[in-house]
């Protein structure tokens, strides 16, 4: 029988296998590890487009989008392979505005890779599943961000416990009213 600790770890630190996709999505952030993973997937041929999302924030001097784009270009991703979404201020907007950008490009993605912080993986996935078509396949490729929080150490330090439990609380708060839609 799984312990409550194991249940939280397995639920929050969600990850899937990765397959060929239409686009790599990044739900914002000021962590270079996000674009480093997206760049690796791009250069492996997993997807020909990357869509980082994020507007102005106190964590970077420009926008999260520009910060992530600059990281990608510095790693050899052609700027034309990086789509632009630079208005979002939260994960719900990352999702909604990213889908709008894809639609404006004439794309309705059948398969996507979601690159996000590992402890944000469950909430990011649930958020994007709300805005994208139900038949969209999501591959989740989480990264350990600059905080160093991982499924193997999140319970060892108060600040890391706080990160994970804050995310878990948000999952309950943000998605409780969607449960009836998911059961159908």
C-alpha positions, 0 to 999 in steps of 0.5 A: 500500500502506498503511503500518503507521501508516495501518493503526493510524489507520484501525483505531483511529479508527473511525467510521460514518455515523449513522442513526435509532436507538433509543438513543444509548449513551455508555460512561462518561467525564468528557469533556463532549464525549461528552454534547455529541455525544449532545445534538446527536444527540438534538436532531436526532431521531436517537434519543429516548433517551440512555444514559450509563453509568458509576459512581464515579470519581476523575475526577468528584465524583459518578458518570460517569453523573451528570456526563454527565446534568448536562451533558445537562440543561444542554444542554436534554435532558429528564431523562426522555430520559436513562436511568440506569446508574451502576454500571459501572467499565469498558467491559465493565460499561458494555456489559453494564449498559447492555444490562440497563437497556435490557432493564428498559425493555422495549427490545431495540434494533435500531439504536444510536449509540455515542458515545465517545472517538475513540481508544476507538472500536474497543474500545468497539464490539467490547465492545458487540457482545459483549453486544448481539444480533448483529443490532443495528446500531451507528453509531459517532460518536466525539468528540475528547475534552479531551486533543485526541487525533485521527487527525491528531495522535496520533503527534505527542506521546508522551502521545497515542501512549501513549493510542492504543497503550494502546487498541490493546494492550487490543483485542488482549488483551481480544478475542483469545478472541472471534475464533473467535466472530466468524468463524462 
